[in-house]
Amino acid sequence: MKFEYTPKGVCSRKMIFNIENDKIESFEVVGGCNGNLKGIASLLKDMKVDDAIGRLRGIKCGIKDTSCPDQISKALEEFKTLA
């Protein structure tokens, strides 16, 4: 299932997930820190949704209250409410 999320409070503008059978098949980000987010996407491949949420929730970027990883967790939490 394709799922798109608009993150808040970070540089990235859109997060696109493909999730099947509670696993992240692919993840892509529009905007943000290209290299770091490609690395995160590679690490998330085949990871269970709940595992990704647990690992990424609450990570901050500098003095911001959130980060791209934290926004990924929020996106996945939203996905779970829709699935």
Jmol script that loads the backbone (N, CA, C; Angstrom):
load data "model"
ATOM      1  N   MET A   1       0.849  -1.179   0.000  1.00  0.00           N
ATOM      2  CA  MET A   1       0.000   0.000   0.000  1.00  0.00           C
ATOM      3  C   MET A   1       0.894   1.241   0.000  1.00  0.00           C
ATOM      4  N   LYS A   2       0.626   2.126  -0.926  1.00  0.00           N
ATOM      5  CA  LYS A   2       1.363   3.386  -0.988  1.00  0.00           C
ATOM      6  C   LYS A   2       0.750   4.367   0.016  1.00  0.00           C
ATOM      7  N   PHE A   3       1.614   5.050   0.768  1.00  0.00           N
ATOM      8  CA  PHE A   3       1.166   6.012   1.770  1.00  0.00           C
ATOM      9  C   PHE A   3       2.066   7.237   1.682  1.00  0.00           C
ATOM     10  N   GLU A   4       1.458   8.427   1.588  1.00  0.00           N
ATOM     11  CA  GLU A   4       2.213   9.676   1.527  1.00  0.00           C
ATOM     12  C   GLU A   4       1.924  10.501   2.775  1.00  0.00           C
ATOM     13  N   TYR A   5       2.961  11.170   3.266  1.00  0.00           N
ATOM     14  CA  TYR A   5       2.854  11.958   4.490  1.00  0.00           C
ATOM     15  C   TYR A   5       3.574  13.281   4.284  1.00  0.00           C
ATOM     16  N   THR A   6       2.986  14.365   4.779  1.00  0.00           N
ATOM     17  CA  THR A   6       3.625  15.677   4.737  1.00  0.00           C
ATOM     18  C   THR A   6       4.194  15.968   6.122  1.00  0.00           C
ATOM     19  N   PRO A   7       5.518  15.952   6.248  1.00  0.00           N
ATOM     20  CA  PRO A   7       6.135  16.179   7.556  1.00  0.00           C
ATOM     21  C   PRO A   7       6.024  17.638   7.990  1.00  0.00           C
ATOM     22  N   LYS A   8       6.136  17.841   9.292  1.00  0.00           N
ATOM     23  CA  LYS A   8       6.021  19.179   9.865  1.00  0.00           C
ATOM     24  C   LYS A   8       7.274  19.505  10.675  1.00  0.00           C
ATOM     25  N   GLY A   9       7.789  20.728  10.510  1.00  0.00           N
ATOM     26  CA  GLY A   9       8.907  21.198  11.315  1.00  0.00           C
ATOM     27  C   GLY A   9      10.279  20.718  10.869  1.00  0.00           C
ATOM     28  N   VAL A  10      10.373  20.169   9.646  1.00  0.00           N
ATOM     29  CA  VAL A  10      11.651  19.691   9.119  1.00  0.00           C
ATOM     30  C   VAL A  10      11.834  20.174   7.681  1.00  0.00           C
ATOM     31  N   CYS A  11      13.010  19.938   7.135  1.00  0.00           N
ATOM     32  CA  CYS A  11      13.325  20.393   5.772  1.00  0.00           C
ATOM     33  C   CYS A  11      12.620  19.579   4.692  1.00  0.00           C
ATOM     34  N   SER A  12      12.403  18.302   4.951  1.00  0.00           N
ATOM     35  CA  SER A  12      11.766  17.470   3.925  1.00  0.00           C
ATOM     36  C   SER A  12      10.312  17.894   3.722  1.00  0.00           C
ATOM     37  N   ARG A  13       9.834  17.717   2.480  1.00  0.00           N
ATOM     38  CA  ARG A  13       8.494  18.192   2.128  1.00  0.00           C
ATOM     39  C   ARG A  13       7.464  17.082   1.979  1.00  0.00           C
ATOM     40  N   LYS A  14       7.927  15.869   1.659  1.00  0.00           N
ATOM     41  CA  LYS A  14       6.994  14.762   1.485  1.00  0.00           C
ATOM     42  C   LYS A  14       7.727  13.450   1.746  1.00  0.00           C
ATOM     43  N   MET A  15       7.015  12.516   2.372  1.00  0.00           N
ATOM     44  CA  MET A  15       7.541  11.175   2.619  1.00  0.00           C
ATOM     45  C   MET A  15       6.595  10.178   1.964  1.00  0.00           C
ATOM     46  N   ILE A  16       7.171   9.257   1.196  1.00  0.00           N
ATOM     47  CA  ILE A  16       6.377   8.288   0.441  1.00  0.00           C
ATOM     48  C   ILE A  16       6.807   6.884   0.860  1.00  0.00           C
ATOM     49  N   PHE A  17       5.849   6.127   1.358  1.00  0.00           N
ATOM     50  CA  PHE A  17       6.107   4.775   1.833  1.00  0.00           C
ATOM     51  C   PHE A  17       5.361   3.776   0.955  1.00  0.00           C
ATOM     52  N   ASN A  18       5.937   2.596   0.813  1.00  0.00           N
ATOM     53  CA  ASN A  18       5.220   1.453   0.279  1.00  0.00           C
ATOM     54  C   ASN A  18       5.305   0.389   1.368  1.00  0.00           C
ATOM     55  N   ILE A  19       4.159   0.056   1.953  1.00  0.00           N
ATOM     56  CA  ILE A  19       4.106  -0.861   3.085  1.00  0.00           C
ATOM     57  C   ILE A  19       3.223  -2.047   2.727  1.00  0.00           C
ATOM     58  N   GLU A  20       3.762  -3.251   2.916  1.00  0.00           N
ATOM     59  CA  GLU A  20       3.026  -4.488   2.647  1.00  0.00           C
ATOM     60  C   GLU A  20       3.236  -5.448   3.806  1.00  0.00           C
ATOM     61  N   ASN A  21       2.159  -6.050   4.281  1.00  0.00           N
ATOM     62  CA  ASN A  21       2.230  -7.052   5.348  1.00  0.00           C
ATOM     63  C   ASN A  21       3.008  -6.551   6.562  1.00  0.00           C
ATOM     64  N   ASP A  22       2.746  -5.283   6.952  1.00  0.00           N
ATOM     65  CA  ASP A  22       3.360  -4.667   8.126  1.00  0.00           C
ATOM     66  C   ASP A  22       4.872  -4.474   7.985  1.00  0.00           C
ATOM     67  N   LYS A  23       5.388  -4.480   6.754  1.00  0.00           N
ATOM     68  CA  LYS A  23       6.806  -4.228   6.517  1.00  0.00           C
ATOM     69  C   LYS A  23       6.969  -3.087   5.526  1.00  0.00           C
ATOM     70  N   ILE A  24       7.990  -2.282   5.749  1.00  0.00           N
ATOM     71  CA  ILE A  24       8.296  -1.167   4.856  1.00  0.00           C
ATOM     72  C   ILE A  24       9.053  -1.735   3.655  1.00  0.00           C
ATOM     73  N   GLU A  25       8.405  -1.725   2.496  1.00  0.00           N
ATOM     74  CA  GLU A  25       9.028  -2.229   1.272  1.00  0.00           C
ATOM     75  C   GLU A  25       9.950  -1.185   0.659  1.00  0.00           C
ATOM     76  N   SER A  26       9.512   0.084   0.696  1.00  0.00           N
ATOM     77  CA  SER A  26      10.345   1.173   0.185  1.00  0.00           C
ATOM     78  C   SER A  26       9.950   2.467   0.877  1.00  0.00           C
ATOM     79  N   PHE A  27      10.876   3.426   0.847  1.00  0.00           N
ATOM     80  CA  PHE A  27      10.671   4.723   1.484  1.00  0.00           C
ATOM     81  C   PHE A  27      11.455   5.754   0.689  1.00  0.00           C
ATOM     82  N   GLU A  28      10.797   6.872   0.387  1.00  0.00           N
ATOM     83  CA  GLU A  28      11.414   7.944  -0.390  1.00  0.00           C
ATOM     84  C   GLU A  28      11.029   9.274   0.232  1.00  0.00           C
ATOM     85  N   VAL A  29      11.950  10.239   0.159  1.00  0.00           N
ATOM     86  CA  VAL A  29      11.697  11.561   0.720  1.00  0.00           C
ATOM     87  C   VAL A  29      11.945  12.620  -0.345  1.00  0.00           C
ATOM     88  N   VAL A  30      11.055  13.617  -0.398  1.00  0.00           N
ATOM     89  CA  VAL A  30      11.240  14.772  -1.268  1.00  0.00           C
ATOM     90  C   VAL A  30      11.756  15.899  -0.382  1.00  0.00           C
ATOM     91  N   GLY A  31      12.925  16.426  -0.720  1.00  0.00           N
ATOM     92  CA  GLY A  31      13.549  17.470   0.083  1.00  0.00           C
ATOM     93  C   GLY A  31      14.346  16.861   1.223  1.00  0.00           C
ATOM     94  N   GLY A  32      14.897  17.701   2.077  1.00  0.00           N
ATOM     95  CA  GLY A  32      15.659  17.210   3.217  1.00  0.00           C
ATOM     96  C   GLY A  32      17.104  16.906   2.855  1.00  0.00           C
ATOM     97  N   CYS A  33      17.807  16.261   3.765  1.00  0.00           N
ATOM     98  CA  CYS A  33      19.218  15.909   3.601  1.00  0.00           C
ATOM     99  C   CYS A  33      19.318  14.616   2.797  1.00  0.00           C
ATOM    100  N   ASN A  34      19.579  14.757   1.531  1.00  0.00           N
ATOM    101  CA  ASN A  34      19.497  13.654   0.581  1.00  0.00           C
ATOM    102  C   ASN A  34      20.270  12.412   1.018  1.00  0.00           C
ATOM    103  N   GLY A  35      21.529  12.541   1.336  1.00  0.00           N
ATOM    104  CA  GLY A  35      22.348  11.387   1.688  1.00  0.00           C
ATOM    105  C   GLY A  35      21.870  10.704   2.957  1.00  0.00           C
ATOM    106  N   ASN A  36      21.578  11.495   3.987  1.00  0.00           N
ATOM    107  CA  ASN A  36      21.109  10.917   5.246  1.00  0.00           C
ATOM    108  C   ASN A  36      19.788  10.184   5.055  1.00  0.00           C
ATOM    109  N   LEU A  37      18.882  10.762   4.310  1.00  0.00           N
ATOM    110  CA  LEU A  37      17.574  10.144   4.130  1.00  0.00           C
ATOM    111  C   LEU A  37      17.649   8.913   3.231  1.00  0.00           C
ATOM    112  N   LYS A  38      18.577   8.893   2.283  1.00  0.00           N
ATOM    113  CA  LYS A  38      18.785   7.667   1.497  1.00  0.00           C
ATOM    114  C   LYS A  38      19.310   6.554   2.403  1.00  0.00           C
ATOM    115  N   GLY A  39      20.188   6.914   3.330  1.00  0.00           N
ATOM    116  CA  GLY A  39      20.700   5.938   4.287  1.00  0.00           C
ATOM    117  C   GLY A  39      19.593   5.391   5.172  1.00  0.00           C
ATOM    118  N   ILE A  40      18.745   6.275   5.675  1.00  0.00           N
ATOM    119  CA  ILE A  40      17.610   5.848   6.502  1.00  0.00           C
ATOM    120  C   ILE A  40      16.688   4.947   5.686  1.00  0.00           C
ATOM    121  N   ALA A  41      16.426   5.312   4.436  1.00  0.00           N
ATOM    122  CA  ALA A  41      15.555   4.500   3.581  1.00  0.00           C
ATOM    123  C   ALA A  41      16.120   3.093   3.420  1.00  0.00           C
ATOM    124  N   SER A  42      17.423   2.987   3.246  1.00  0.00           N
ATOM    125  CA  SER A  42      18.059   1.681   3.105  1.00  0.00           C
ATOM    126  C   SER A  42      17.910   0.865   4.390  1.00  0.00           C
ATOM    127  N   LEU A  43      18.064   1.502   5.534  1.00  0.00           N
ATOM    128  CA  LEU A  43      17.933   0.800   6.816  1.00  0.00           C
ATOM    129  C   LEU A  43      16.489   0.367   7.088  1.00  0.00           C
ATOM    130  N   LEU A  44      15.520   1.143   6.614  1.00  0.00           N
ATOM    131  CA  LEU A  44      14.111   0.831   6.861  1.00  0.00           C
ATOM    132  C   LEU A  44      13.580  -0.299   5.990  1.00  0.00           C
ATOM    133  N   LYS A  45      14.248  -0.583   4.866  1.00  0.00           N
ATOM    134  CA  LYS A  45      13.754  -1.601   3.937  1.00  0.00           C
ATOM    135  C   LYS A  45      13.579  -2.933   4.657  1.00  0.00           C
ATOM    136  N   ASP A  46      12.397  -3.495   4.525  1.00  0.00           N
ATOM    137  CA  ASP A  46      12.005  -4.775   5.125  1.00  0.00           C
ATOM    138  C   ASP A  46      11.838  -4.734   6.646  1.00  0.00           C
ATOM    139  N   MET A  47      11.875  -3.551   7.239  1.00  0.00           N
ATOM    140  CA  MET A  47      11.686  -3.428   8.689  1.00  0.00           C
ATOM    141  C   MET A  47      10.192  -3.382   9.005  1.00  0.00           C
ATOM    142  N   LYS A  48       9.807  -4.007  10.098  1.00  0.00           N
ATOM    143  CA  LYS A  48       8.418  -3.951  10.542  1.00  0.00           C
ATOM    144  C   LYS A  48       8.086  -2.521  10.975  1.00  0.00           C
ATOM    145  N   VAL A  49       6.847  -2.125  10.719  1.00  0.00           N
ATOM    146  CA  VAL A  49       6.395  -0.771  11.024  1.00  0.00           C
ATOM    147  C   VAL A  49       6.616  -0.441  12.499  1.00  0.00           C
ATOM    148  N   ASP A  50       6.214  -1.319  13.408  1.00  0.00           N
ATOM    149  CA  ASP A  50       6.359  -1.038  14.834  1.00  0.00           C
ATOM    150  C   ASP A  50       7.818  -0.922  15.256  1.00  0.00           C
ATOM    151  N   ASP A  51       8.704  -1.708  14.651  1.00  0.00           N
ATOM    152  CA  ASP A  51      10.133  -1.609  14.968  1.00  0.00           C
ATOM    153  C   ASP A  51      10.683  -0.249  14.544  1.00  0.00           C
ATOM    154  N   ALA A  52      10.286   0.209  13.363  1.00  0.00           N
ATOM    155  CA  ALA A  52      10.751   1.512  12.872  1.00  0.00           C
ATOM    156  C   ALA A  52      10.244   2.633  13.780  1.00  0.00           C
ATOM    157  N   ILE A  53       8.985   2.564  14.177  1.00  0.00           N
ATOM    158  CA  ILE A  53       8.429   3.588  15.073  1.00  0.00           C
ATOM    159  C   ILE A  53       9.241   3.632  16.365  1.00  0.00           C
ATOM    160  N   GLY A  54       9.491   2.469  16.951  1.00  0.00           N
ATOM    161  CA  GLY A  54      10.221   2.401  18.210  1.00  0.00           C
ATOM    162  C   GLY A  54      11.633   2.940  18.117  1.00  0.00           C
ATOM    163  N   ARG A  55      12.286   2.735  16.998  1.00  0.00           N
ATOM    164  CA  ARG A  55      13.670   3.203  16.836  1.00  0.00           C
ATOM    165  C   ARG A  55      13.773   4.687  16.522  1.00  0.00           C
ATOM    166  N   LEU A  56      12.769   5.256  15.865  1.00  0.00           N
ATOM    167  CA  LEU A  56      12.879   6.630  15.362  1.00  0.00           C
ATOM    168  C   LEU A  56      12.133   7.669  16.190  1.00  0.00           C
ATOM    169  N   ARG A  57      11.162   7.245  16.978  1.00  0.00           N
ATOM    170  CA  ARG A  57      10.338   8.183  17.748  1.00  0.00           C
ATOM    171  C   ARG A  57      11.205   8.993  18.715  1.00  0.00           C
ATOM    172  N   GLY A  58      10.971  10.315  18.704  1.00  0.00           N
ATOM    173  CA  GLY A  58      11.597  11.199  19.683  1.00  0.00           C
ATOM    174  C   GLY A  58      12.971  11.731  19.332  1.00  0.00           C
ATOM    175  N   ILE A  59      13.537  11.329  18.201  1.00  0.00           N
ATOM    176  CA  ILE A  59      14.847  11.851  17.798  1.00  0.00           C
ATOM    177  C   ILE A  59      14.679  13.319  17.414  1.00  0.00           C
ATOM    178  N   LYS A  60      15.581  14.155  17.910  1.00  0.00           N
ATOM    179  CA  LYS A  60      15.515  15.593  17.626  1.00  0.00           C
ATOM    180  C   LYS A  60      16.639  15.993  16.679  1.00  0.00           C
ATOM    181  N   CYS A  61      16.433  17.112  15.978  1.00  0.00           N
ATOM    182  CA  CYS A  61      17.430  17.680  15.076  1.00  0.00           C
ATOM    183  C   CYS A  61      17.867  19.025  15.661  1.00  0.00           C
ATOM    184  N   GLY A  62      19.060  19.050  16.233  1.00  0.00           N
ATOM    185  CA  GLY A  62      19.536  20.284  16.845  1.00  0.00           C
ATOM    186  C   GLY A  62      18.599  20.741  17.951  1.00  0.00           C
ATOM    187  N   ILE A  63      18.149  21.992  17.864  1.00  0.00           N
ATOM    188  CA  ILE A  63      17.260  22.529  18.901  1.00  0.00           C
ATOM    189  C   ILE A  63      15.779  22.325  18.561  1.00  0.00           C
ATOM    190  N   LYS A  64      15.506  21.744  17.404  1.00  0.00           N
ATOM    191  CA  LYS A  64      14.110  21.483  17.018  1.00  0.00           C
ATOM    192  C   LYS A  64      13.520  20.391  17.900  1.00  0.00           C
ATOM    193  N   ASP A  65      12.215  20.408  18.058  1.00  0.00           N
ATOM    194  CA  ASP A  65      11.524  19.380  18.836  1.00  0.00           C
ATOM    195  C   ASP A  65      11.302  18.095  18.040  1.00  0.00           C
ATOM    196  N   THR A  66      11.671  18.089  16.773  1.00  0.00           N
ATOM    197  CA  THR A  66      11.445  16.931  15.915  1.00  0.00           C
ATOM    198  C   THR A  66      12.618  16.787  14.958  1.00  0.00           C
ATOM    199  N   SER A  67      12.542  15.809  14.092  1.00  0.00           N
ATOM    200  CA  SER A  67      13.561  15.553  13.068  1.00  0.00           C
ATOM    201  C   SER A  67      12.898  14.734  11.968  1.00  0.00           C
ATOM    202  N   CYS A  68      13.631  14.511  10.877  1.00  0.00           N
ATOM    203  CA  CYS A  68      13.068  13.638   9.843  1.00  0.00           C
ATOM    204  C   CYS A  68      12.806  12.235  10.389  1.00  0.00           C
ATOM    205  N   PRO A  69      13.738  11.625  11.151  1.00  0.00           N
ATOM    206  CA  PRO A  69      13.413  10.312  11.714  1.00  0.00           C
ATOM    207  C   PRO A  69      12.173  10.337  12.609  1.00  0.00           C
ATOM    208  N   ASP A  70      12.024  11.363  13.427  1.00  0.00           N
ATOM    209  CA  ASP A  70      10.832  11.473  14.282  1.00  0.00           C
ATOM    210  C   ASP A  70       9.575  11.621  13.431  1.00  0.00           C
ATOM    211  N   GLN A  71       9.668  12.379  12.351  1.00  0.00           N
ATOM    212  CA  GLN A  71       8.521  12.545  11.463  1.00  0.00           C
ATOM    213  C   GLN A  71       8.180  11.244  10.743  1.00  0.00           C
ATOM    214  N   ILE A  72       9.187  10.428  10.457  1.00  0.00           N
ATOM    215  CA  ILE A  72       8.927   9.107   9.883  1.00  0.00           C
ATOM    216  C   ILE A  72       8.093   8.293  10.862  1.00  0.00           C
ATOM    217  N   SER A  73       8.460   8.341  12.141  1.00  0.00           N
ATOM    218  CA  SER A  73       7.691   7.591  13.151  1.00  0.00           C
ATOM    219  C   SER A  73       6.258   8.101  13.227  1.00  0.00           C
ATOM    220  N   LYS A  74       6.077   9.408  13.142  1.00  0.00           N
ATOM    221  CA  LYS A  74       4.728   9.978  13.187  1.00  0.00           C
ATOM    222  C   LYS A  74       3.922   9.554  11.945  1.00  0.00           C
ATOM    223  N   ALA A  75       4.588   9.525  10.793  1.00  0.00           N
ATOM    224  CA  ALA A  75       3.918   9.077   9.570  1.00  0.00           C
ATOM    225  C   ALA A  75       3.468   7.627   9.706  1.00  0.00           C
ATOM    226  N   LEU A  76       4.341   6.783  10.235  1.00  0.00           N
ATOM    227  CA  LEU A  76       4.002   5.372  10.383  1.00  0.00           C
ATOM    228  C   LEU A  76       2.893   5.165  11.411  1.00  0.00           C
ATOM    229  N   GLU A  77       2.880   5.977  12.459  1.00  0.00           N
ATOM    230  CA  GLU A  77       1.787   5.905  13.419  1.00  0.00           C
ATOM    231  C   GLU A  77       0.466   6.285  12.764  1.00  0.00           C
ATOM    232  N   GLU A  78       0.494   7.321  11.915  1.00  0.00           N
ATOM    233  CA  GLU A  78      -0.712   7.706  11.172  1.00  0.00           C
ATOM    234  C   GLU A  78      -1.140   6.589  10.228  1.00  0.00           C
ATOM    235  N   PHE A  79      -0.179   5.971   9.547  1.00  0.00           N
ATOM    236  CA  PHE A  79      -0.491   4.864   8.649  1.00  0.00           C
ATOM    237  C   PHE A  79      -1.230   3.750   9.390  1.00  0.00           C
ATOM    238  N   LYS A  80      -0.785   3.436  10.583  1.00  0.00           N
ATOM    239  CA  LYS A  80      -1.408   2.356  11.354  1.00  0.00           C
ATOM    240  C   LYS A  80      -2.866   2.654  11.655  1.00  0.00           C
ATOM    241  N   THR A  81      -3.229   3.929  11.820  1.00  0.00           N
ATOM    242  CA  THR A  81      -4.631   4.275  12.082  1.00  0.00           C
ATOM    243  C   THR A  81      -5.495   4.097  10.843  1.00  0.00           C
ATOM    244  N   LEU A  82      -4.871   4.145   9.665  1.00  0.00           N
ATOM    245  CA  LEU A  82      -5.613   4.035   8.401  1.00  0.00           C
ATOM    246  C   LEU A  82      -5.686   2.602   7.887  1.00  0.00           C
ATOM    247  N   ALA A  83      -4.709   1.800   8.279  1.00  0.00           N
ATOM    248  CA  ALA A  83      -4.611   0.432   7.733  1.00  0.00           C
ATOM    249  C   ALA A  83      -5.636  -0.506   8.357  1.00  0.00           C
TER     250      ALA A  83
END
end "model"
wireframe off; spacefill off
backbone 0.3
color backbone group
